[in-house]
Amino acid sequence: MTRAGFSEDLAVSMSNRARAVRILLALSAALFFVQITVLAPADVERALGFASRDLGHRWWTIATFTLVNTAFWPMAANLVAIGVFGGTLERKWGTSEFVRFYAACTLGAWMTHVTFVSGDVVLAGSAASALGVTLAYAAQAREAQHFQVGSISMSAGWLAALVTMGILAAGIIAAPAANSAAYLAHAGGLVAGWIYLRTASSISLGRLREGVSPVPDEQEDMPPRAIPRGQPKSQRAEDDIVTRSKAAVAREAASRHMLALHQSDAREPNPLNQLLDKISAYGIESLTADERRLLDDASRRLRDALATTRHRD
């Protein structure tokens, strides 16, 4: 991907089709503005951040901790990754699929924090989701050869690796010294995103196989069907020739019969033709009772003739 293509990707990532990404970014930015202007950041972190000691009491913090950002540079790195890569994924996957993936990354970080981090440390920030969408973008952008920014050219995988290291480094540096290692719990979102992508690809492949092969294949070692002894192969060929000959004779006889009817219609006026002309001009409701009986008789004779022809075939 050239520099122009990368710039275009940046421009359209926040289009109207990336509704969920726009909502997440707006909530995070608005909450951070409230933290630095109205409320104390520590109060917001305690109210919306997750801590293991509050497990079972403050259930809403499982979802709200991703909206809390305690420092500017980690927040900037996370929101840029979600805005660029997440917007591209949402436009490609659809909003519902992107929301499921985002929630899986969030739950991955939450489970990692509950398992390995002490109960007093607060989990906050959207680094887990940013890491997950960066990984998913790299997996989806395999067809893109290169990202070129100025004279620097790199693949999607290298770009994802650099963004991942930048997100983790910004968070660890900005976090208090006692909580720097605990910030690595956000890497659980990266693992959860990888598992989600592998599971989703396996399900899609299974559905594709079901659609392509709805009927089980025959066994290759199945023996060929035997020809019945009572009817040799040469006799069956003769019967087919006779059947086709009889059908051809019956079709020729039917054709001669129809031609004779047309010739007789041309020599003398046919009441049936007059009825058809009347129906064409005034509709079938214009027929009298006698004319309707005449039309029914003609229809019955035509059905009998067609039935006879089919019986001969």
GUBADREN-580950 format. One record per residue: residue number from 1; residue in one letter; x, y, z negated of N, C-alpha, C, CB in turn. Coordinates in steps of 0.1 Angstrom, whole numbers, plus 5000, padded with zeros to 4 digits. Glycine has a CB too. Layout:
<mipas>
 pos code n.px n.py n.pz ca.px ca.py ca.pz c.px c.py c.pz cb.px cb.py cb.pz
 NUM    A    X    Y    Z     X     Y     Z    X    Y    Z     X     Y     Z
...
</mipas>
This chain:
<mipas>
 pos code n.px n.py n.pz ca.px ca.py ca.pz c.px c.py c.pz cb.px cb.py cb.pz
   1    M 5009 4988 5000  5000  5000  5000 5009 5012 5000  4990  5000  4988
   2    T 5006 5021 5009  5014  5034  5010 5010 5043 4999  5013  5040  5024
   3    R 5018 5055 4999  5015  5065  4989 5001 5071 4991  5025  5076  4989
   4    A 4997 5072 5004  4984  5078  5007 4973 5068 5003  4983  5080  5022
   5    G 4975 5055 5005  4966  5045  5000 4964 5045 4985  4969  5032  5005
   6    F 4976 5047 4978  4975  5047  4963 4968 5059 4958  4989  5046  4957
   7    S 4970 5070 4965  4963  5083  4961 4948 5081 4964  4969  5095  4969
   8    E 4944 5075 4975  4930  5073  4977 4924 5064 4967  4928  5067  4991
   9    D 4931 5054 4963  4926  5045  4952 4924 5053 4939  4936  5033  4950
  10    L 4933 5062 4936  4931  5070  4924 4919 5079 4925  4944  5079  4922
  11    A 4916 5084 4937  4906  5094  4939 4892 5087 4938  4907  5101  4952
  12    V 4891 5075 4944  4877  5068  4945 4875 5059 4933  4876  5061  4957
  13    S 4884 5057 4924  4882  5048  4912 4871 5053 4903  4895  5046  4904
  14    M 4869 5066 4903  4859  5072  4894 4847 5076 4901  4865  5084  4886
  15    S 4844 5070 4912  4832  5073  4920 4819 5069 4912  4832  5066  4934
  16    N 4808 5071 4918  4795  5068  4912 4793 5053 4910  4783  5074  4920
  17    R 4800 5045 4917  4798  5031  4916 4805 5025 4904  4803  5024  4928
  18    A 4814 5033 4898  4821  5029  4885 4815 5035 4873  4836  5032  4886
  19    R 4802 5032 4871  4794  5038  4861 4799 5035 4847  4779  5035  4862
  20    A 4802 5022 4845  4806  5018  4831 4819 5024 4827  4807  5002  4831
  21    V 4828 5025 4837  4841  5031  4834 4840 5045 4831  4851  5029  4846
  22    R 4832 5052 4838  4830  5067  4835 4824 5069 4821  4820  5073  4845
  23    I 4814 5060 4817  4808  5061  4804 4819 5058 4793  4796  5051  4802
  24    L 4827 5048 4795  4837  5045  4784 4847 5056 4783  4844  5032  4788
  25    L 4851 5062 4794  4861  5072  4793 4855 5085 4787  4867  5076  4807
  26    A 4843 5088 4791  4836  5100  4785 4834 5098 4770  4823  5102  4792
  27    L 4830 5087 4765  4829  5085  4751 4842 5086 4743  4822  5071  4748
  28    S 4852 5079 4749  4865  5080  4742 4871 5094 4741  4875  5071  4749
  29    A 4870 5102 4753  4875  5115  4753 4867 5124 4743  4874  5121  4767
  30    A 4853 5123 4743  4845  5131  4735 4848 5128 4720  4830  5129  4738
  31    L 4849 5115 4717  4852  5112  4703 4866 5117 4698  4852  5097  4701
  32    F 4876 5117 4707  4889  5122  4703 4888 5137 4702  4899  5118  4714
  33    F 4880 5144 4710  4878  5158  4708 4872 5162 4695  4870  5164  4720
  34    V 4862 5153 4691  4856  5156  4678 4866 5153 4666  4844  5146  4676
  35    Q 4875 5143 4668  4885  5141  4658 4894 5152 4655  4893  5128  4662
  36    I 4898 5159 4666  4908  5170  4664 4902 5183 4662  4917  5170  4677
  37    T 4889 5184 4663  4882  5197  4661 4873 5198 4649  4875  5201  4673
  38    V 4865 5187 4647  4854  5187  4637 4858 5178 4625  4841  5183  4643
  39    L 4860 5166 4628  4863  5156  4617 4877 5153 4616  4854  5143  4619
  40    A 4881 5147 4605  4895  5143  4603 4897 5129 4610  4898  5141  4588
  41    P 4908 5128 4617  4910  5115  4624 4910 5103 4615  4924  5115  4631
  42    A 4914 5104 4603  4914  5093  4593 4900 5089 4590  4922  5096  4581
  43    D 4891 5099 4589  4877  5096  4586 4870 5088 4597  4869  5108  4583
  44    V 4873 5093 4610  4867  5086  4621 4873 5072 4623  4870  5094  4634
  45    E 4885 5070 4620  4891  5057  4621 4885 5048 4610  4907  5058  4618
  46    R 4883 5052 4598  4877  5044  4588 4862 5041 4592  4877  5051  4575
  47    A 4855 5050 4598  4841  5048  4601 4839 5039 4613  4834  5061  4603
  48    L 4847 5040 4623  4845  5032  4635 4856 5022 4638  4844  5042  4647
  49    G 4867 5022 4632  4878  5012  4634 4874 5000 4626  4891  5018  4629
  50    F 4881 4989 4630  4878  4976  4624 4889 4972 4615  4876  4965  4635
  51    A 4885 4967 4603  4895  4961  4594 4889 4947 4589  4897  4970  4582
  52    S 4898 4938 4587  4893  4924  4584 4886 4924 4570  4905  4914  4583
  53    R 4889 4933 4561  4882  4933  4549 4867 4937 4550  4889  4943  4539
  54    D 4864 4943 4561  4850  4947  4563 4842 4937 4572  4849  4961  4570
  55    L 4848 4925 4574  4842  4915  4582 4829 4910 4575  4851  4903  4584
  56    G 4818 4911 4583  4805  4907  4577 4797 4919 4572  4806  4897  4567
  57    H 4803 4931 4570  4796  4942  4565 4794 4953 4576  4804  4948  4553
  58    R 4805 4957 4582  4805  4968  4592 4806 4961 4606  4816  4978  4590
  59    W 4795 4954 4610  4796  4946  4622 4798 4955 4635  4783  4938  4624
  60    W 4793 4967 4635  4794  4976  4647 4808 4979 4650  4786  4988  4645
  61    T 4817 4978 4641  4831  4982  4643 4838 4972 4653  4839  4982  4630
  62    I 4832 4960 4655  4837  4951  4665 4837 4957 4679  4830  4937  4665
  63    A 4827 4965 4682  4826  4972  4695 4832 4986 4695  4812  4972  4699
  64    T 4831 4993 4684  4834  5007  4684 4849 5010 4682  4827  5014  4673
  65    F 4857 5000 4678  4871  5002  4675 4878 5006 4688  4878  4990  4669
  66    T 4873 5002 4700  4879  5005  4713 4878 5020 4716  4873  4997  4724
  67    L 4868 5027 4710  4866  5041  4713 4874 5050 4704  4851  5044  4712
  68    V 4880 5045 4694  4888  5053  4684 4902 5054 4689  4886  5047  4670
  69    N 4908 5066 4690  4922  5067  4694 4928 5077 4684  4923  5073  4709
  70    T 4938 5073 4677  4944  5081  4667 4955 5090 4672  4949  5073  4656
  71    A 4960 5088 4684  4971  5096  4689 4969 5099 4704  4985  5089  4687
  72    F 4974 5110 4709  4971  5114  4722 4977 5106 4733  4975  5129  4724
  73    W 4990 5103 4732  4997  5096  4743 4993 5081 4744  5012  5096  4740
  74    P 4990 5074 4733  4984  5061  4736 4970 5061 4742  4983  5053  4722
  75    M 4962 5071 4738  4949  5073  4744 4951 5076 4759  4941  5084  4737
  76    A 4960 5085 4762  4962  5089  4776 4966 5077 4785  4972  5100  4778
  77    A 4975 5069 4780  4979  5057  4787 4968 5047 4789  4991  5050  4780
  78    N 4960 5045 4778  4949  5035  4779 4938 5040 4789  4943  5033  4765
  79    L 4934 5053 4788  4924  5058  4796 4928 5059 4811  4919  5071  4791
  80    V 4940 5062 4814  4945  5062  4828 4944 5048 4834  4959  5068  4829
  81    A 4949 5038 4826  4948  5024  4831 4934 5020 4833  4955  5015  4822
  82    I 4925 5023 4824  4911  5019  4825 4904 5026 4837  4903  5021  4812
  83    G 4907 5039 4838  4901  5047  4848 4905 5043 4862  4904  5061  4846
  84    V 4918 5040 4864  4923  5037  4878 4920 5022 4881  4938  5039  4879
  85    F 4925 5013 4873  4924  4999  4875 4910 4994 4872  4934  4991  4867
  86    G 4904 4998 4861  4891  4994  4858 4880 4999 4868  4887  4999  4844
  87    G 4882 5012 4872  4873  5017  4882 4873 5009 4895  4875  5031  4885
  88    T 4885 5005 4899  4886  4996  4911 4880 4983 4909  4901  4995  4915
  89    L 4882 4977 4898  4876  4964  4895 4861 4965 4894  4881  4958  4882
  90    E 4855 4975 4888  4841  4976  4887 4834 4978 4901  4837  4988  4878
  91    R 4841 4986 4910  4835  4987  4923 4836 4974 4931  4842  4998  4930
  92    K 4845 4966 4928  4847  4953  4935 4838 4942 4929  4861  4949  4935
  93    W 4838 4941 4916  4830  4931  4909 4816 4934 4907  4837  4928  4896
  94    G 4813 4947 4905  4800  4950  4900 4800 4954 4885  4790  4939  4902
  95    T 4791 4962 4881  4791  4967  4867 4789 4955 4857  4780  4977  4865
  96    S 4780 4946 4859  4778  4936  4849 4790 4927 4847  4766  4927  4853
  97    E 4796 4923 4858  4808  4914  4857 4820 4922 4850  4813  4910  4871
  98    F 4821 4935 4853  4832  4942  4847 4829 4944 4832  4833  4956  4853
  99    V 4817 4946 4828  4814  4948  4814 4817 4935 4806  4799  4952  4812
 100    R 4814 4923 4812  4817  4910  4806 4832 4909 4804  4811  4899  4814
 101    F 4839 4912 4814  4854  4911  4813 4859 4921 4803  4860  4914  4827
 102    Y 4854 4933 4802  4859  4942  4792 4856 4937 4778  4852  4956  4795
 103    A 4844 4932 4776  4840  4926  4763 4849 4915 4759  4825  4922  4763
 104    A 4853 4906 4769  4861  4895  4766 4875 4899 4761  4863  4886  4778
 105    C 4880 4910 4768  4893  4915  4763 4892 4921 4749  4898  4926  4773
 106    T 4881 4928 4747  4879  4934  4733 4879 4923 4723  4867  4943  4733
 107    L 4871 4913 4725  4870  4902  4715 4883 4895 4714  4859  4892  4720
 108    G 4891 4894 4724  4904  4888  4723 4913 4895 4713  4911  4887  4736
 109    A 4913 4908 4714  4921  4916  4704 4915 4915 4690  4922  4931  4709
 110    W 4902 4915 4689  4896  4914  4676 4899 4900 4669  4881  4915  4677
 111    M 4898 4889 4677  4902  4876  4671 4916 4876 4667  4898  4865  4681
 112    T 4925 4881 4675  4939  4881  4672 4942 4889 4659  4948  4887  4683
 113    H 4935 4900 4658  4937  4909  4646 4932 4901 4633  4930  4922  4647
 114    V 4920 4895 4634  4915  4888  4623 4924 4876 4619  4901  4883  4626
 115    T 4930 4870 4629  4938  4858  4626 4952 4861 4620  4940  4850  4638
 116    F 4958 4872 4625  4972  4874  4622 4975 4887 4614  4980  4874  4634
 117    V 4966 4896 4612  4969  4909  4606 4961 4909 4593  4964  4921  4615
 118    S 4968 4916 4583  4962  4917  4570 4949 4925 4570  4972  4922  4560
 119    G 4941 4923 4559  4928  4929  4559 4928 4944 4557  4921  4924  4548
 120    D 4939 4951 4553  4939  4965  4551 4942 4973 4564  4948  4969  4540
 121    V 4948 4967 4574  4952  4974  4586 4940 4976 4595  4964  4966  4593
 122    V 4938 4988 4600  4927  4991  4609 4931 4989 4623  4922  5006  4606
 123    L 4922 4982 4630  4924  4980  4645 4916 4991 4652  4918  4966  4649
 124    A 4923 4999 4660  4917  5010  4667 4924 5012 4681  4917  5023  4659
 125    G 4916 5017 4690  4922  5020  4703 4917 5010 4714  4937  5019  4703
 126    S 4919 5014 4726  4914  5006  4738 4926 5000 4745  4906  5015  4747
 127    A 4937 4997 4738  4948  4991  4745 4945 4977 4750  4960  4991  4736
 128    A 4938 4970 4742  4935  4956  4746 4927 4956 4760  4926  4949  4736
 129    S 4917 4964 4761  4910  4965  4774 4918 4970 4785  4897  4973  4772
 130    A 4927 4980 4782  4936  4985  4792 4945 4975 4797  4944  4997  4787
 131    L 4951 4967 4788  4960  4956  4792 4952 4945 4801  4966  4949  4780
 132    G 4940 4942 4797  4932  4932  4804 4929 4937 4819  4920  4929  4797
 133    V 4924 4949 4820  4921  4954  4834 4933 4956 4842  4913  4967  4833
 134    T 4945 4959 4836  4957  4960  4844 4961 4946 4849  4969  4965  4835
 135    L 4960 4936 4841  4963  4922  4846 4953 4918 4857  4962  4912  4834
 136    A 4940 4921 4855  4930  4917  4865 4932 4924 4878  4916  4920  4860
 137    Y 4936 4937 4877  4939  4944  4890 4951 4938 4897  4942  4959  4886
 138    A 4961 4935 4890  4973  4928  4897 4969 4915 4903  4984  4926  4887
 139    A 4960 4908 4896  4956  4895  4902 4947 4897 4914  4948  4887  4891
 140    Q 4939 4907 4915  4930  4910  4926 4937 4917 4937  4918  4918  4921
 141    A 4948 4923 4935  4955  4931  4945 4967 4923 4951  4960  4944  4939
 142    R 4965 4910 4952  4976  4902  4958 4978 4906 4973  4973  4888  4957
 143    E 4967 4910 4980  4968  4913  4994 4975 4926 4997  4954  4913  5000
 144    A 4976 4934 4986  4984  4947  4988 4999 4944 4988  4979  4957  4977
 145    Q 5006 4948 4998  5020  4944  4999 5028 4953 4989  5025  4947  5013
 146    H 5026 4966 4989  5035  4974  4981 5027 4987 4976  5047  4979  4988
 147    F 5031 4992 4965  5027  5005  4960 5039 5014 4962  5021  5005  4945
 148    Q 5037 5025 4969  5048  5034  4972 5045 5048 4967  5051  5034  4987
 149    V 5053 5052 4957  5052  5066  4952 5065 5073 4954  5048  5065  4937
 150    G 5066 5082 4963  5078  5088  4967 5087 5078 4974  5085  5094  4955
 151    S 5099 5076 4969  5109  5066  4974 5108 5053 4967  5123  5072  4974
 152    I 5100 5052 4957  5099  5040  4949 5088 5031 4955  5096  5043  4934
 153    S 5091 5019 4958  5081  5009  4963 5082 4997 4954  5085  5005  4978
 154    M 5070 4992 4950  5069  4980  4941 5056 4972 4944  5070  4984  4926
 155    S 5056 4960 4940  5044  4952  4942 5034 4954 4931  5048  4937  4943
 156    A 5022 4949 4933  5012  4950  4923 5016 4944 4910  4999  4944  4928
 157    G 5023 4932 4910  5027  4926  4898 5037 4934 4890  5033  4912  4902
 158    W 5047 4940 4897  5056  4948  4890 5050 4961 4884  5068  4952  4899
 159    L 5040 4967 4892  5033  4978  4886 5025 4975 4874  5023  4984  4897
 160    A 5019 4963 4874  5011  4959  4862 5021 4956 4850  5003  4946  4865
 161    A 5032 4951 4853  5042  4948  4842 5047 4961 4836  5054  4940  4847
 162    L 5050 4971 4844  5054  4984  4839 5043 4991 4831  5059  4993  4850
 163    V 5031 4991 4836  5020  4997  4829 5017 4990 4816  5007  4997  4837
 164    T 5018 4977 4815  5017  4969  4803 5027 4973 4792  5017  4954  4806
 165    M 5040 4974 4797  5050  4978  4787 5048 4992 4783  5064  4976  4794
 166    G 5044 5001 4792  5041  5015  4788 5030 5016 4778  5038  5023  4800
 167    I 5019 5009 4779  5008  5009  4770 5013 5004 4756  4996  5001  4775
 168    L 5020 4993 4755  5024  4988  4743 5034 4997 4736  5030  4974  4744
 169    A 5044 5002 4744  5054  5011  4738 5048 5024 4733  5064  5014  4749
 170    A 5038 5030 4740  5032  5042  4735 5024 5039 4722  5022  5048  4746
 171    G 5018 5028 4721  5010  5025  4709 5019 5022 4697  5001  5014  4711
 172    I 5030 5015 4699  5039  5011  4688 5046 5023 4683  5049  5000  4693
 173    I 5051 5032 4692  5058  5044  4688 5049 5053 4680  5064  5051  4700
 174    A 5036 5055 4684  5027  5064  4678 5022 5059 4665  5016  5068  4687
 175    A 5022 5046 4663  5016  5040  4651 5025 5042 4639  5013  5025  4653
 176    P 5019 5042 4627  5028  5043  4615 5037 5031 4614  5019  5043  4602
 177    A 5048 5033 4607  5059  5023  4607 5053 5009 4601  5071  5027  4599
 178    A 5044 5010 4591  5039  4998  4585 5030 4991 4594  5032  5002  4572
 179    N 5024 4997 4604  5014  4991  4613 5019 4989 4627  5002  4999  4613
 180    S 5032 4991 4630  5037  4990  4643 5036 4975 4648  5052  4994  4644
 181    A 5039 4966 4640  5038  4952  4645 5024 4948 4646  5045  4942  4635
 182    A 5015 4953 4638  5001  4950  4639 4995 4955 4652  4993  4956  4627
 183    Y 5001 4965 4658  4996  4970  4671 4996 4959 4682  5003  4983  4675
 184    L 5005 4950 4680  5007  4939  4690 4994 4931 4691  5019  4931  4687
 185    A 4985 4932 4681  4972  4924  4682 4965 4928 4695  4964  4927  4670
 186    H 4967 4940 4700  4960  4943  4713 4965 4934 4724  4963  4958  4716
 187    A 4976 4928 4723  4980  4918  4733 4971 4906 4734  4994  4913  4730
 188    G 4963 4904 4724  4952  4894  4725 4942 4897 4736  4945  4892  4712
 189    G 4940 4909 4739  4932  4913  4750 4938 4908 4763  4929  4927  4750
 190    L 4951 4909 4764  4958  4904  4776 4956 4889 4778  4973  4908  4776
 191    V 4957 4882 4767  4955  4867  4768 4941 4864 4771  4959  4861  4755
 192    A 4931 4871 4765  4917  4868  4767 4913 4871 4782  4908  4876  4758
 193    G 4919 4882 4787  4916  4885  4801 4922 4875 4810  4922  4898  4805
 194    W 4934 4869 4807  4939  4859  4816 4930 4846 4815  4953  4855  4811
 195    I 4926 4842 4803  4917  4831  4802 4904 4833 4810  4914  4828  4787
 196    Y 4898 4845 4809  4886  4848  4816 4888 4847 4831  4881  4862  4812
 197    L 4899 4852 4836  4901  4851  4850 4903 4837 4855  4913  4859  4854
 198    R 4910 4829 4847  4911  4815  4851 4898 4807 4850  4922  4808  4842
 199    T 4890 4810 4840  4877  4803  4839 4868 4807 4850  4871  4806  4825
 200    A 4867 4820 4853  4858  4825  4863 4862 4820 4877  4858  4840  4864
 201    S 4875 4819 4880  4879  4814  4893 4876 4799 4894  4894  4816  4895
 202    S 4877 4791 4883  4874  4777  4883 4859 4775 4886  4878  4770  4870
 203    I 4850 4783 4879  4836  4782  4881 4832 4786 4896  4828  4791  4872
 204    S 4839 4796 4901  4836  4800  4915 4840 4789 4925  4843  4814  4919
 205    L 4851 4783 4922  4856  4772  4931 4847 4760 4930  4870  4768  4927
 206    G 4841 4757 4918  4832  4746  4917 4819 4749 4925  4829  4744  4903
 207    R 4814 4761 4924  4802  4765  4931 4804 4764 4946  4797  4779  4928
 208    L 4816 4768 4951  4819  4768  4965 4820 4753 4970  4833  4775  4968
 209    R 4825 4745 4962  4826  4731  4966 4812 4724 4966  4835  4723  4956
 210    E 4803 4728 4957  4790  4723  4957 4782 4728 4970  4782  4727  4945
 211    G 4785 4740 4974  4778  4745  4986 4783 4739 4999  4779  4760  4986
 212    V 4796 4736 4999  4802  4731  5011 4799 4716 5013  4817  4733  5012
 213    S 4799 4709 5002  4798  4694  5002 4785 4690 4994  4810  4687  4997
 214    P 4773 4693 4999  4761  4689  4991 4759 4674 4992  4750  4697  4995
 215    V 4764 4667 5002  4761  4653  5004 4774 4645 5002  4756  4650  5018
 216    P 4774 4635 4994  4787  4627  4991 4792 4621 5004  4784  4617  4981
 217    D 4805 4621 5005  4812  4615  5016 4810 4600 5016  4826  4619  5017
 218    E 4810 4594 5028  4809  4580  5030 4823 4574 5027  4804  4576  5044
 219    Q 4823 4562 5022  4835  4555  5019 4842 4551 5032  4833  4542  5010
 220    E 4855 4554 5033  4862  4551  5045 4864 4536 5048  4876  4557  5044
 221    D 4863 4528 5037  4865  4514  5039 4852 4506 5041  4873  4508  5027
 222    M 4841 4513 5044  4829  4507  5046 4829 4499 5060  4817  4517  5046
 223    P 4826 4486 5060  4826  4478  5072 4816 4483 5082  4824  4463  5069
 224    P 4819 4482 5095  4810  4486  5106 4797 4477 5105  4816  4485  5120
 225    R 4786 4484 5110  4773  4477  5110 4773 4466 5121  4762  4486  5112
 226    A 4768 4454 5117  4767  4443  5126 4755 4444 5136  4767  4430  5119
 227    I 4757 4440 5148  4746  4441  5158 4737 4428 5156  4751  4441  5172
 228    P 4724 4430 5155  4715  4418  5153 4717 4408 5164  4701  4422  5152
 229    R 4717 4395 5159  4719  4384  5169 4708 4383 5179  4722  4371  5162
 230    G 4696 4386 5174  4684  4384  5183 4683 4393 5194  4672  4385  5174
 231    Q 4691 4404 5195  4690  4414  5205 4704 4417 5210  4682  4426  5201
 232    P 4709 4411 5220  4723  4414  5225 4724 4429 5229  4727  4405  5236
 233    K 4736 4434 5230  4739  4448  5233 4734 4451 5248  4754  4451  5232
 234    S 4736 4441 5257  4732  4443  5271 4717 4444 5272  4737  4432  5280
 235    Q 4709 4436 5264  4695  4436  5264 4690 4450 5259  4689  4425  5255
 236    R 4696 4455 5248  4692  4468  5243 4694 4479 5254  4699  4472  5230
 237    A 4704 4479 5261  4707  4489  5272 4696 4488 5283  4721  4487  5278
 238    E 4692 4475 5286  4681  4473  5296 4668 4479 5291  4680  4459  5300
 239    D 4665 4477 5279  4652  4482  5273 4652 4497 5273  4650  4477  5258
 240    D 4664 4503 5270  4664  4518  5271 4662 4523 5285  4678  4523  5266
 241    I 4667 4516 5295  4665  4521  5309 4651 4520 5313  4674  4512  5318
 242    V 4644 4508 5309  4630  4506  5312 4622 4517 5305  4626  4492  5308
 243    T 4624 4520 5293  4616  4530  5286 4618 4544 5292  4621  4531  5271
 244    R 4630 4548 5296  4632  4560  5303 4625 4561 5316  4646  4564  5304
 245    S 4625 4550 5323  4618  4549  5336 4603 4551 5335  4621  4536  5344
 246    K 4597 4544 5325  4583  4545  5323 4579 4560 5319  4578  4536  5312
 247    A 4587 4566 5311  4584  4580  5307 4585 4589 5319  4594  4585  5296
 248    A 4595 4587 5328  4596  4596  5340 4584 4594 5349  4609  4592  5347
 249    V 4579 4581 5350  4567  4579  5359 4555 4585 5353  4565  4564  5360
 250    A 4553 4585 5340  4542  4591  5333 4542 4606 5335  4541  4587  5318
 251    R 4554 4612 5333  4555  4626  5335 4551 4631 5350  4568  4631  5331
 252    E 4556 4622 5359  4553  4626  5373 4538 4625 5376  4561  4616  5383
 253    A 4531 4615 5370  4517  4613  5372 4509 4625 5366  4512  4600  5366
 254    A 4514 4629 5354  4507  4640  5348 4509 4653 5357  4512  4643  5334
 255    S 4521 4655 5362  4523  4666  5371 4515 4666 5383  4538  4667  5375
 256    R 4513 4654 5390  4504  4654  5401 4490 4657 5398  4505  4640  5408
 257    H 4485 4652 5386  4472  4655  5381 4469 4670 5379  4469  4647  5368
 258    M 4479 4677 5373  4477  4691  5371 4478 4699 5384  4488  4696  5361
 259    L 4486 4694 5393  4487  4701  5406 4473 4699 5414  4498  4695  5415
 260    A 4467 4687 5413  4454  4685  5419 4443 4694 5413  4450  4671  5418
 261    L 4444 4696 5400  4434  4705  5394 4436 4720 5398  4436  4705  5378
 262    H 4449 4724 5400  4451  4738  5404 4446 4739 5419  4466  4741  5403
 263    Q 4449 4729 5427  4444  4730  5441 4429 4731 5442  4450  4718  5449
 264    S 4422 4723 5434  4408  4723  5434 4403 4737 5429  4402  4712  5426
 265    D 4410 4743 5420  4406  4756  5415 4407 4766 5426  4414  4760  5403
 266    A 4417 4764 5434  4419  4774  5445 4409 4773 5456  4433  4772  5451
 267    R 4403 4760 5458  4394  4759  5469 4380 4763 5465  4393  4744  5473
 268    E 4376 4761 5452  4362  4765  5448 4363 4771 5434  4354  4752  5448
 269    P 4354 4780 5432  4354  4787  5419 4352 4777 5407  4343  4798  5418
 270    N 4359 4779 5397  4359  4771  5385 4352 4778 5374  4373  4766  5381
 271    P 4341 4772 5368  4334  4779  5357 4344 4782 5345  4322  4771  5353
 272    L 4353 4773 5343  4362  4775  5332 4371 4787 5334  4371  4763  5330
 273    N 4375 4790 5346  4383  4802  5349 4374 4814 5346  4388  4802  5363
 274    Q 4362 4813 5350  4353  4825  5348 4351 4827 5333  4339  4822  5354
 275    L 4350 4816 5325  4349  4818  5310 4361 4825 5305  4346  4805  5303
 276    L 4373 4820 5309  4386  4826  5304 4387 4841 5308  4397  4818  5310
 277    D 4382 4844 5320  4382  4858  5324 4373 4866 5315  4378  4860  5339
 278    K 4362 4861 5312  4352  4868  5303 4358 4870 5289  4339  4860  5303
 279    I 4364 4859 5284  4370  4860  5271 4381 4871 5271  4376  4847  5266
 280    S 4389 4871 5281  4400  4881  5282 4395 4895 5283  4409  4878  5294
 281    A 4383 4897 5289  4378  4910  5291 4370 4915 5279  4370  4911  5304
 282    Y 4361 4906 5274  4352  4911  5264 4353 4904 5250  4338  4908  5269
 283    G 4362 4894 5249  4364  4886  5237 4355 4874 5236  4360  4895  5225
 284    I 4359 4865 5227  4352  4852  5226 4338 4853 5221  4359  4842  5218
 285    E 4335 4865 5214  4322  4867  5208 4311 4870 5219  4322  4878  5199
 286    S 4316 4873 5232  4307  4876  5242 4301 4863 5249  4313  4884  5253
 287    L 4306 4851 5246  4301  4839  5252 4287 4835 5246  4311  4828  5250
 288    T 4279 4830 5255  4266  4824  5251 4268 4810 5246  4256  4824  5263
 289    A 4257 4805 5241  4258  4791  5235 4262 4781 5246  4244  4788  5229
 290    D 4256 4782 5258  4259  4773  5268 4274 4774 5272  4250  4775  5280
 291    E 4279 4786 5273  4293  4788  5277 4302 4783 5266  4295  4803  5279
 292    R 4298 4784 5253  4307  4779  5243 4307 4763 5244  4301  4783  5229
 293    R 4296 4757 5247  4296  4742  5249 4305 4738 5260  4282  4737  5251
 294    L 4304 4746 5271  4313  4743  5283 4327 4744 5279  4309  4753  5295
 295    L 4331 4754 5271  4345  4756  5267 4349 4745 5258  4346  4770  5260
 296    D 4340 4741 5249  4344  4729  5240 4346 4717 5248  4333  4727  5230
 297    D 4337 4714 5258  4339  4702  5266 4352 4702 5274  4328  4701  5276
 298    A 4356 4714 5279  4369  4715  5287 4380 4712 5277  4370  4728  5293
 299    S 4380 4718 5265  4390  4716  5255 4392 4701 5251  4388  4724  5243
 300    R 4380 4694 5250  4381  4680  5246 4387 4672 5257  4367  4675  5243
 301    R 4383 4675 5270  4389  4667  5281 4404 4669 5282  4382  4671  5294
 302    L 4408 4682 5279  4423  4685  5280 4430 4677 5269  4425  4700  5279
 303    R 4424 4677 5257  4431  4669  5246 4432 4654 5249  4423  4671  5233
 304    D 4421 4649 5255  4421  4635  5259 4432 4632 5269  4408  4630  5264
 305    A 4434 4641 5279  4444  4639  5289 4458 4639 5283  4442  4649  5300
 306    L 4460 4649 5274  4473  4649  5267 4476 4637 5259  4474  4662  5259
 307    A 4466 4632 5252  4467  4620  5243 4471 4608 5252  4455  4618  5235
 308    T 4464 4607 5264  4467  4596  5273 4481 4596 5278  4457  4596  5285
 309    T 4486 4609 5281  4500  4610  5286 4510 4606 5275  4502  4625  5290
 310    R 4507 4610 5263  4516  4607  5252 4516 4592 5250  4512  4614  5239
 311    H 4505 4585 5251  4504  4571  5249 4512 4564 5259  4489  4566  5249
 312    R 4512 4569 5272  4519  4562  5282 4534 4564 5280  4516  4568  5296
 313    D 4538 4576 5274  4553  4577  5271 4557 4568 5260  4555  4592  5267
</mipas>
